[in-house]
C-alpha cells in the first residue's frame, strides 16, 4: 500500500519547505506547488489523498482551487491555511466542504501533524460511510439477481438496475468468443452501430487489464478517439468494466449523461461489484438453460426407452394376438358365407348374422385392448381403481397364456383397489413382469402356473405379488435383473425389468424386488405402490 500523498500549495516558499519537512518526517509523501495553476496540472497527473492550500494566493484563491481539485479527486480531503483565523473564514470553509483549517504561523509541528491526522481519519470515516451508503442497495438486490434464472428476464432486470444504481441511459455486455476470438454482444445496444463504420477494438481498449486486477476505464482514459468524440458530441460519459472469469472474458459498458457528474470512488467500486455479480448471474442463467435442455433430452430419451420396451412387449405378444384375431375373422367369414346361401331359412340366416356380430365384437375388444395399452399420451397421475388396469393386461396376454398352456391364478379383493397412479406406466410394469414369468415357464413341463395376488389391506400402500412355478432365480441373478440391458433370454432387450424398476421406484416412489416364493420354488416378485403419489 502506497504512502499517503499530500499536495501542499502556498505562494510562500518558506511555508512550503516547513510543511514538506514536517510531513515527510512523519512518513507522508509530499508534493509542493507555489501557485494554483501548477497545482491543478499536478492533480491531473497524479492521485492525491489530501490538499493543503493557502487561502490567499494570486490568480486563484484557496477556495476556488479546492473546488477544482475536488472535481479531479472527489475522494480527497482538503485543509486550508490562513493567516487570518476569523469566524467568517471558518464559516466559509465549512460551507465549501473543507475538512480542516490551519492558522499560520504554526505554533509547533505537532499542531500540523495532529490536524492532518485528524482530517485524514475523519475523511476516511466519511468516505467509508458514503461507500456503505452506495453499496447497501446493491447488497439488497443480490438475492434477486441470482434468483432470476431465465436469461431474457435477467437481461431486462440488469438494464433496469444499471439505470437505478449507476444512472446509465444505456448498458450492455460483450463476451469474447473463444472459438472465434471475436467480441460478441450479449445484450444491450451495440456500440459499433453508434460509430459505424468504425469498429471498437476491445482488445486494445482492455490491453492493460488482466486476470489479477480489475481495471475500470472511464471516458478520459479511452484510447479510441472516434468513440470518445461520439460521447463528447452527445454529452455522455462511458464506464467500461472488464470482468475476467476462469474460462470467459466479458466487458460491461455503461453510458451516463454528463449532467450526473463524475462517479465517486464508492460509485466505481459499486459498479465493479455489480458488474462481477451480473456476469456470474448471466453464467448461472446460461447454465440453467443448458441444464433444462439436458433434462428435456434425458426425458425424451427415457420416453423413447419406454416406447421401445412397450413395442418390444407388444412384439412378443403379436404372434398370439394375430392368431387370436384370426379366429373371429374366420368365424365371421364362415357365418357371412352361410347367410348368403339360398337354401336356408330366414331364422337360420339371422342366427348366422348374429354369430358374425358377436365375433366382430370379440375382435373389436381385442383391438381396443391392444390400442389402450399402446397409447402413451395419458401420463397424468390420477386416482383410479387398479383392478381394471390389471384386467386389461390380462385380456391382452390371454391368447399367449392359452397358447403356452399356462394357468393364471388370480387372488384379487372384491372391493376396488384405489391409488394415485399413471395408469399407462402401471400397465407396462404388469405386462413386463407377466411376460417374464411366461417366458420362464416355456421350457417347463406342465403344469405351468402363475399366481397373481393383490393385497389391499394396508392403509398407505398396495402390494402386488406375481409368482411362477419355474426354476426360480439364483441370488446372483436377482442382483442383476434390474440392470439395463441384462437379459437371460436370447434376443431379449434387457430393458423390461429395468424400465419397470424406474416406473415403480423413481416415478411412483414405490418398491419392486424379488422375495422368497410362497407356492413352490419359482420366482416371486413383490411390487409395492403407495396410495398417494
C-alpha positions as CSV (number, residue, x, y, z in Angstrom):
1,X,0.0,0.0,0.0
2,X,1.4,3.4,-1.0
3,X,2.1,6.2,1.4
4,X,-0.4,9.0,1.9
5,X,0.3,11.5,-0.8
6,X,-0.2,15.2,0.1
7,X,-0.2,18.2,-2.3
8,X,0.8,21.5,-0.5
9,X,0.2,24.8,-2.3
10,X,1.4,28.2,-1.0
11,X,3.0,31.2,-2.6
12,X,5.4,31.5,0.3
13,X,8.4,29.1,-0.3
14,X,9.2,29.2,3.4
15,X,5.8,27.8,4.4
16,X,6.2,25.1,1.7
17,X,9.6,24.0,2.9
18,X,8.4,23.9,6.5
19,X,5.3,21.8,5.7
20,X,7.2,19.5,3.5
21,X,9.9,18.8,6.1
22,X,7.5,18.2,9.0
23,X,5.1,16.0,6.9
24,X,7.9,13.9,5.3
25,X,9.5,13.4,8.8
26,X,6.2,11.7,9.8
27,X,6.1,9.3,6.8
28,X,3.9,11.3,4.3
29,X,4.8,11.7,0.6
30,X,4.7,15.4,-0.1
31,X,4.5,17.3,-3.5
32,X,4.6,21.1,-3.4
33,X,3.4,23.9,-5.7
34,X,3.7,27.7,-5.5
35,X,0.6,28.6,-7.4
36,X,-2.9,27.1,-8.2
37,X,-2.2,26.7,-11.9
38,X,0.7,24.3,-11.3
39,X,-1.2,22.5,-8.5
40,X,-4.1,21.7,-10.9
41,X,-1.7,20.4,-13.5
42,X,-0.1,18.1,-10.9
43,X,-3.6,17.0,-9.8
44,X,-4.4,15.9,-13.3
45,X,-1.3,13.7,-13.5
46,X,-1.2,12.0,-10.0
47,X,-3.6,10.8,-7.3
48,X,-3.7,12.7,-4.0
49,X,-5.2,11.9,-0.7
50,X,-5.0,15.4,0.8
51,X,-4.7,19.0,-0.4
52,X,-3.2,21.7,1.9
53,X,-3.5,25.1,0.4
54,X,-3.2,28.7,1.4
55,X,-6.4,30.8,1.0
56,X,-4.9,34.0,-0.2
57,X,-2.9,33.4,-3.4
58,X,-2.6,35.4,-6.7
59,X,-4.8,34.5,-9.7
60,X,-6.9,31.9,-7.8
61,X,-7.7,31.7,-4.1
62,X,-7.7,28.5,-2.0
63,X,-11.5,28.1,-2.1
64,X,-11.6,28.0,-5.9
65,X,-8.5,25.7,-6.0
66,X,-10.1,23.3,-3.5
67,X,-13.3,23.3,-5.6
68,X,-11.5,22.5,-8.8
69,X,-9.2,20.0,-7.1
70,X,-12.3,18.1,-5.8
71,X,-13.6,17.9,-9.4
72,X,-10.5,15.9,-10.2
73,X,-10.1,14.0,-6.9
74,X,-13.6,13.7,-5.4
75,X,-12.4,11.4,-2.6
76,X,-9.5,13.6,-1.4
77,X,-9.6,15.7,1.8
78,X,-8.8,19.5,1.9
79,X,-7.1,21.7,4.6
80,X,-7.0,25.4,4.2
81,X,-4.2,27.6,5.6
82,X,-4.9,31.2,6.6
83,X,-3.1,34.0,8.4
84,X,-6.4,35.4,9.4
85,X,-8.3,33.0,11.6
86,X,-11.6,34.8,11.7
87,X,-15.1,33.4,12.4
88,X,-16.2,34.4,8.9
89,X,-13.3,32.4,7.3
90,X,-14.2,29.3,9.4
91,X,-17.9,29.6,8.4
92,X,-17.0,30.0,4.7
93,X,-14.7,27.0,4.9
94,X,-17.4,24.8,6.4
95,X,-19.9,25.9,3.7
96,X,-17.4,25.0,1.0
97,X,-17.0,21.5,2.4
98,X,-13.4,22.0,3.6
99,X,-12.2,19.3,6.1
100,X,-9.9,21.4,8.2
101,X,-8.5,24.8,8.9
102,X,-4.9,25.8,9.9
103,X,-3.8,29.2,11.2
104,X,-0.3,30.3,10.3
105,X,2.3,30.6,11.6
106,X,2.1,27.2,13.3
107,X,2.8,27.2,17.0
108,X,4.5,23.8,16.6
109,X,4.9,20.9,14.1
110,X,2.6,18.9,16.4
111,X,-0.3,21.2,15.5
112,X,0.2,20.5,11.8
113,X,0.5,16.7,12.2
114,X,-2.4,16.4,14.6
115,X,-4.6,18.4,12.2
116,X,-3.5,16.3,9.2
117,X,-4.1,13.0,11.0
118,X,-7.4,14.1,12.4
119,X,-8.6,15.3,8.9
120,X,-7.5,12.1,7.2
121,X,-9.0,9.8,9.8
122,X,-12.3,11.8,9.8
123,X,-12.4,11.8,6.0
124,X,-11.8,8.1,5.8
125,X,-14.7,7.6,8.2
126,X,-16.9,9.8,6.0
127,X,-15.7,8.0,2.8
128,X,-16.5,4.6,4.3
129,X,-19.9,5.8,5.4
130,X,-20.6,7.1,1.9
131,X,-19.3,3.9,0.3
132,X,-21.6,1.8,2.5
133,X,-24.5,4.0,1.6
134,X,-23.8,3.5,-2.1
135,X,-23.2,-0.3,-1.8
136,X,-26.1,-1.1,0.5
137,X,-28.7,-1.1,-2.3
138,X,-26.5,-3.4,-4.3
139,X,-26.3,-5.9,-1.4
140,X,-30.1,-5.8,-1.0
141,X,-30.7,-6.8,-4.7
142,X,-28.0,-9.6,-4.9
143,X,-30.5,-12.3,-4.0
144,X,-33.0,-11.0,-6.5
145,X,-30.3,-11.0,-9.3
146,X,-29.4,-14.7,-8.6
147,X,-33.0,-15.8,-8.3
148,X,-33.6,-14.9,-12.0
149,X,-32.6,-18.0,-14.0
150,X,-34.5,-17.0,-17.2
151,X,-31.9,-15.2,-19.3
152,X,-34.1,-12.7,-21.0
153,X,-35.8,-11.7,-17.8
154,X,-32.3,-11.3,-16.2
155,X,-31.1,-9.1,-19.0
156,X,-34.1,-6.8,-18.7
157,X,-33.6,-6.6,-14.9
158,X,-29.8,-5.8,-15.2
159,X,-30.7,-3.0,-17.6
160,X,-33.1,-1.5,-15.1
161,X,-30.6,-1.8,-12.3
162,X,-27.9,-0.1,-14.4
163,X,-30.2,2.9,-14.6
164,X,-31.1,2.8,-10.9
165,X,-27.6,2.3,-9.5
166,X,-25.3,3.9,-12.0
167,X,-27.7,6.4,-13.7
168,X,-26.9,4.7,-17.0
169,X,-29.0,5.7,-20.0
170,X,-27.8,2.5,-21.8
171,X,-25.8,-0.5,-20.7
172,X,-24.6,-3.7,-22.3
173,X,-22.3,-6.7,-22.1
174,X,-19.8,-8.1,-24.6
175,X,-18.2,-11.5,-24.4
176,X,-15.1,-12.8,-26.0
177,X,-16.0,-15.9,-28.0
178,X,-13.1,-18.4,-27.6
179,X,-13.9,-20.2,-30.8
180,X,-13.6,-17.1,-33.0
181,X,-11.6,-14.7,-30.7
182,X,-14.2,-12.1,-31.5
183,X,-16.1,-9.9,-29.1
184,X,-19.9,-10.7,-29.3
185,X,-22.7,-8.5,-27.9
186,X,-24.6,-10.5,-25.2
187,X,-27.2,-7.8,-24.6
188,X,-27.7,-4.0,-24.9
189,X,-27.0,-1.6,-27.7
190,X,-24.1,-2.4,-30.0
191,X,-21.6,0.4,-29.6
192,X,-20.3,-0.3,-33.1
193,X,-23.6,0.9,-34.5
194,X,-23.1,4.3,-32.8
195,X,-19.8,4.8,-34.5
196,X,-20.4,2.9,-37.8
197,X,-18.4,2.2,-39.9
198,X,-15.7,2.4,-37.2
199,X,-15.4,-0.8,-35.0
200,X,-14.5,-0.7,-31.4
201,X,-11.2,-2.6,-30.7
202,X,-12.0,-4.1,-27.3
203,X,-8.6,-6.0,-27.2
204,X,-6.7,-2.7,-27.5
205,X,-9.0,-0.9,-25.0
206,X,-8.6,-3.6,-22.4
207,X,-4.9,-4.4,-23.1
208,X,-3.9,-3.2,-19.6
209,X,-6.4,-5.4,-17.9
210,X,-5.5,-8.9,-16.6
211,X,-6.9,-11.7,-14.5
212,X,-5.4,-10.4,-11.3
213,X,-6.5,-6.8,-11.5
214,X,-9.9,-5.3,-12.5
215,X,-9.3,-2.0,-14.3
216,X,-12.2,0.3,-14.8
217,X,-11.9,2.6,-17.8
218,X,-13.6,6.0,-17.9
219,X,-14.1,8.4,-20.8
220,X,-10.9,10.4,-20.2
221,X,-8.9,7.1,-20.3
222,X,-10.4,5.9,-23.6
223,X,-7.9,5.0,-26.3
224,X,-10.5,5.3,-29.0
225,X,-10.8,8.9,-30.4
226,X,-13.8,8.2,-32.6
227,X,-15.8,6.7,-29.7
228,X,-14.6,9.4,-27.4
229,X,-15.7,12.1,-29.9
230,X,-19.2,10.5,-30.2
231,X,-19.5,10.6,-26.4
232,X,-18.5,14.3,-26.3
233,X,-20.9,15.3,-29.0
234,X,-23.8,13.5,-27.2
235,X,-22.9,14.8,-23.7
236,X,-22.2,11.2,-22.5
237,X,-19.7,9.6,-20.2
238,X,-18.7,5.9,-20.5
239,X,-17.7,3.4,-17.9
240,X,-16.0,0.2,-19.1
241,X,-15.7,-2.7,-16.6
242,X,-13.7,-5.7,-17.7
243,X,-14.6,-8.9,-15.9
244,X,-12.3,-11.9,-16.4
245,X,-13.6,-15.3,-15.4
246,X,-11.7,-18.6,-15.5
247,X,-13.0,-19.6,-18.9
248,X,-14.5,-16.4,-20.3
249,X,-13.9,-12.7,-20.7
250,X,-16.5,-10.0,-20.5
251,X,-16.7,-6.3,-20.7
252,X,-19.7,-4.3,-19.4
253,X,-20.3,-0.7,-20.5
254,X,-22.5,2.0,-19.0
255,X,-23.4,5.2,-20.8
256,X,-24.2,8.1,-18.4
257,X,-25.4,11.6,-19.2
258,X,-22.8,14.1,-18.2
259,X,-25.3,16.0,-16.2
260,X,-25.0,13.4,-13.4
261,X,-21.3,14.4,-12.9
262,X,-18.3,12.2,-12.2
263,X,-18.5,9.0,-10.3
264,X,-17.1,8.8,-6.8
265,X,-14.7,6.0,-5.7
266,X,-17.6,4.4,-3.9
267,X,-19.7,4.5,-7.2
268,X,-16.8,2.9,-9.1
269,X,-16.5,0.2,-6.5
270,X,-20.2,-0.4,-6.7
271,X,-20.0,-0.6,-10.5
272,X,-17.2,-3.1,-10.3
273,X,-19.1,-5.3,-7.8
274,X,-22.3,-5.0,-9.7
275,X,-20.5,-6.0,-13.0
276,X,-18.9,-9.1,-11.5
277,X,-22.2,-10.2,-9.9
278,X,-24.1,-9.5,-13.2
279,X,-21.6,-11.7,-15.1
280,X,-22.0,-14.5,-12.5
281,X,-25.8,-14.3,-12.7
282,X,-25.7,-14.5,-16.5
283,X,-23.4,-17.5,-16.4
284,X,-25.8,-19.1,-14.0
285,X,-28.7,-18.4,-16.2
286,X,-26.9,-19.9,-19.2
287,X,-26.0,-23.0,-17.2
288,X,-29.6,-23.3,-16.0
289,X,-30.8,-23.0,-19.6
290,X,-28.3,-25.8,-20.7
291,X,-29.4,-27.9,-17.7
292,X,-33.1,-27.5,-18.7
293,X,-32.1,-28.6,-22.2
294,X,-30.2,-31.6,-20.9
295,X,-33.1,-32.6,-18.6
296,X,-35.5,-32.4,-21.5
297,X,-33.2,-34.5,-23.6
298,X,-33.0,-37.0,-20.8
299,X,-36.8,-37.1,-20.5
300,X,-37.1,-37.6,-24.2
301,X,-34.6,-40.5,-24.1
302,X,-36.5,-42.0,-21.2
303,X,-39.7,-41.7,-23.2
304,X,-38.0,-43.4,-26.1
305,X,-36.8,-46.2,-24.0
306,X,-40.3,-46.7,-22.5
307,X,-41.8,-46.8,-26.0
308,X,-39.1,-49.2,-27.3
309,X,-39.8,-51.6,-24.4
310,X,-43.6,-51.3,-24.9
311,X,-43.1,-52.1,-28.6
312,X,-40.9,-55.0,-27.6
313,X,-43.5,-56.3,-25.3
314,X,-46.2,-55.9,-27.9
315,X,-43.9,-57.7,-30.4
316,X,-43.7,-60.7,-28.0
317,X,-47.5,-60.8,-27.9
318,X,-48.1,-60.2,-31.6
319,X,-48.0,-63.8,-32.7
320,X,-50.6,-65.0,-30.2
321,X,-52.6,-61.8,-30.7
322,X,-52.7,-62.3,-34.5
323,X,-53.8,-65.9,-34.1
324,X,-56.5,-64.9,-31.6
325,X,-57.8,-62.2,-34.0
326,X,-57.7,-64.6,-37.0
327,X,-60.2,-67.0,-35.3
328,X,-63.1,-64.5,-35.1
329,X,-62.3,-63.3,-38.6
330,X,-62.6,-66.9,-39.9
331,X,-65.9,-67.3,-38.0
332,X,-67.3,-64.0,-39.4
333,X,-66.3,-65.1,-42.9
334,X,-68.0,-68.5,-42.5
335,X,-71.1,-67.0,-41.0
336,X,-71.5,-64.4,-43.8
337,X,-70.9,-67.2,-46.4
338,X,-73.6,-69.4,-44.9
339,X,-76.0,-66.5,-44.5
340,X,-75.8,-65.8,-48.3
341,X,-77.0,-69.3,-49.2
342,X,-80.4,-69.6,-50.9
343,X,-81.3,-72.9,-49.3
344,X,-81.5,-71.7,-45.7
345,X,-84.5,-70.2,-43.8
346,X,-84.7,-66.6,-42.6
347,X,-84.3,-67.7,-38.9
348,X,-81.1,-69.6,-39.8
349,X,-79.8,-66.6,-41.7
350,X,-80.5,-64.3,-38.7
351,X,-78.7,-66.7,-36.5
352,X,-75.6,-66.7,-38.7
353,X,-75.6,-62.9,-38.8
354,X,-75.9,-62.7,-35.0
355,X,-73.0,-65.0,-34.6
356,X,-71.0,-62.8,-37.0
357,X,-71.9,-59.8,-34.9
358,X,-70.7,-61.5,-31.7
359,X,-67.4,-62.4,-33.4
360,X,-66.9,-58.9,-34.7
361,X,-67.5,-57.5,-31.1
362,X,-64.9,-60.0,-29.8
363,X,-62.4,-58.9,-32.5
364,X,-63.2,-55.2,-31.6
365,X,-62.5,-55.9,-27.9
366,X,-59.1,-57.5,-28.8
367,X,-58.1,-54.5,-30.9
368,X,-59.3,-52.0,-28.3
369,X,-57.3,-53.7,-25.6
370,X,-54.1,-53.5,-27.8
371,X,-54.8,-49.9,-28.6
372,X,-55.4,-49.0,-24.9
373,X,-52.1,-50.4,-24.0
374,X,-50.2,-48.7,-26.8
375,X,-51.5,-45.2,-26.1
376,X,-48.8,-43.1,-24.4
377,X,-50.5,-39.6,-24.3
378,X,-52.2,-40.0,-20.9
379,X,-49.2,-39.7,-18.5
380,X,-51.0,-37.8,-15.7
381,X,-51.1,-39.2,-12.2
382,X,-54.8,-39.9,-11.3
383,X,-56.6,-41.7,-8.6
384,X,-58.2,-44.8,-10.0
385,X,-59.0,-48.5,-9.4
386,X,-56.1,-50.8,-10.0
387,X,-58.2,-53.9,-10.8
388,X,-59.4,-52.8,-14.3
389,X,-55.8,-51.9,-15.2
390,X,-54.8,-55.5,-14.3
391,X,-57.7,-57.0,-16.2
392,X,-56.8,-55.0,-19.3
393,X,-53.3,-56.6,-19.3
394,X,-54.9,-60.0,-18.5
395,X,-57.1,-59.8,-21.6
396,X,-54.1,-58.7,-23.7
397,X,-52.0,-61.8,-22.7
398,X,-54.8,-64.3,-22.5
399,X,-54.1,-65.7,-26.0
400,X,-50.4,-66.3,-25.2
401,X,-51.3,-67.9,-21.8
402,X,-53.6,-70.3,-23.6
403,X,-51.1,-71.0,-26.4
404,X,-48.4,-71.9,-23.8
405,X,-50.7,-73.9,-21.6
406,X,-50.2,-71.5,-18.6
407,X,-52.8,-71.1,-15.9
408,X,-53.1,-67.6,-14.4
409,X,-54.4,-67.9,-10.8
410,X,-55.8,-64.6,-9.5
411,X,-56.3,-63.7,-5.9
412,X,-57.9,-60.2,-6.0
413,X,-60.0,-58.3,-3.5
414,X,-63.7,-57.9,-4.2
415,X,-63.6,-54.2,-3.4
416,X,-61.9,-51.5,-5.7
417,X,-58.2,-51.0,-5.1
418,X,-57.8,-47.3,-5.3
419,X,-54.5,-45.4,-5.6
420,X,-52.9,-42.5,-7.3
421,X,-51.0,-43.7,-10.4
422,X,-50.1,-43.2,-14.0
423,X,-52.2,-45.9,-15.5
424,X,-50.2,-46.3,-18.6
425,X,-47.0,-46.9,-16.6
426,X,-48.5,-49.5,-14.3
427,X,-50.0,-51.4,-17.2
428,X,-46.5,-51.6,-18.7
429,X,-45.0,-52.8,-15.4
430,X,-47.6,-55.5,-15.0
431,X,-47.2,-56.6,-18.6
432,X,-43.4,-56.7,-18.4
433,X,-43.5,-58.9,-15.2
434,X,-46.1,-61.3,-16.6
435,X,-44.3,-61.7,-19.9
436,X,-41.1,-62.5,-18.0
437,X,-43.0,-65.1,-15.9
438,X,-44.5,-66.7,-19.0
439,X,-41.0,-66.8,-20.6
440,X,-39.6,-68.6,-17.6
441,X,-42.3,-71.3,-17.9
442,X,-42.0,-72.0,-21.6
443,X,-39.3,-74.7,-21.1
444,X,-41.0,-76.1,-18.0
445,X,-43.1,-79.3,-18.1
446,X,-46.8,-79.0,-17.2
447,X,-48.5,-77.9,-15.1
448,X,-47.4,-74.3,-15.7
449,X,-48.9,-71.7,-13.3
450,X,-48.6,-68.0,-12.5
451,X,-50.1,-66.6,-9.3
452,X,-51.2,-63.0,-9.3
453,X,-52.1,-61.6,-5.8
454,X,-53.2,-58.1,-4.8
455,X,-53.1,-57.1,-1.1
456,X,-55.5,-54.2,-0.4
457,X,-55.4,-54.4,3.4
458,X,-52.7,-51.9,4.1
459,X,-53.8,-48.3,4.6
460,X,-51.0,-46.4,2.9
461,X,-49.9,-48.9,0.1
462,X,-51.0,-51.7,-2.2
463,X,-48.9,-54.8,-2.6
464,X,-48.9,-56.9,-5.9
465,X,-47.2,-60.3,-5.9
466,X,-46.5,-62.3,-9.1
467,X,-45.1,-65.8,-8.7
468,X,-44.4,-68.6,-11.2
469,X,-43.6,-72.3,-10.7
470,X,-40.5,-72.2,-12.9
471,X,-36.9,-72.8,-11.8
472,X,-36.6,-69.5,-9.9
473,X,-33.6,-67.1,-9.7
474,X,-30.2,-67.5,-8.2
475,X,-29.0,-64.8,-5.7
476,X,-26.6,-63.6,-8.3
477,X,-29.3,-63.1,-10.9
478,X,-31.6,-61.3,-8.5
479,X,-29.0,-58.6,-8.2
480,X,-28.6,-58.2,-11.9
481,X,-32.1,-58.5,-13.4
482,X,-32.9,-54.8,-12.8
483,X,-29.8,-53.6,-14.6
484,X,-30.3,-52.1,-18.0
485,X,-29.6,-54.4,-21.0
486,X,-29.2,-57.5,-18.8
487,X,-31.2,-60.4,-20.1
488,X,-31.2,-64.2,-19.7
489,X,-33.4,-64.7,-22.8
490,X,-31.7,-64.9,-26.2
491,X,-32.7,-61.9,-28.3
492,X,-34.1,-60.0,-25.3
493,X,-33.7,-56.2,-24.9
494,X,-32.8,-56.4,-21.2
495,X,-34.9,-53.3,-20.6
496,X,-38.2,-54.9,-19.3
497,X,-37.4,-55.1,-15.5
498,X,-35.1,-52.0,-15.7
499,X,-37.9,-49.9,-17.1
500,X,-40.3,-51.4,-14.6
501,X,-37.9,-50.5,-11.7
502,X,-37.7,-46.9,-12.9
503,X,-41.5,-46.6,-13.2
504,X,-42.2,-48.1,-9.8
505,X,-39.3,-46.7,-7.8
506,X,-38.5,-43.3,-9.4
507,X,-41.9,-42.3,-10.8
508,X,-44.3,-43.8,-8.3
509,X,-41.9,-43.8,-5.3
510,X,-42.7,-47.4,-4.6
511,X,-40.6,-50.6,-4.4
512,X,-40.0,-53.6,-6.6
513,X,-38.0,-56.7,-5.5
514,X,-37.8,-60.5,-5.6
515,X,-38.8,-62.2,-2.4
516,X,-38.9,-65.9,-1.4
517,X,-41.6,-67.9,-3.2
518,X,-44.8,-69.0,-1.4
519,X,-46.2,-71.6,-3.8
520,X,-43.1,-73.6,-4.8
521,X,-39.5,-73.0,-5.9
522,X,-40.1,-70.4,-8.7
523,X,-39.5,-66.6,-8.7
524,X,-41.8,-64.3,-6.8
525,X,-41.8,-60.5,-7.5
526,X,-43.2,-58.1,-5.0
527,X,-44.4,-54.6,-6.2
528,X,-45.3,-52.0,-3.5
529,X,-47.2,-48.9,-4.7
530,X,-48.1,-46.0,-2.3
531,X,-51.7,-45.0,-2.4
532,X,-50.7,-41.3,-2.6
533,X,-48.2,-40.1,-5.1
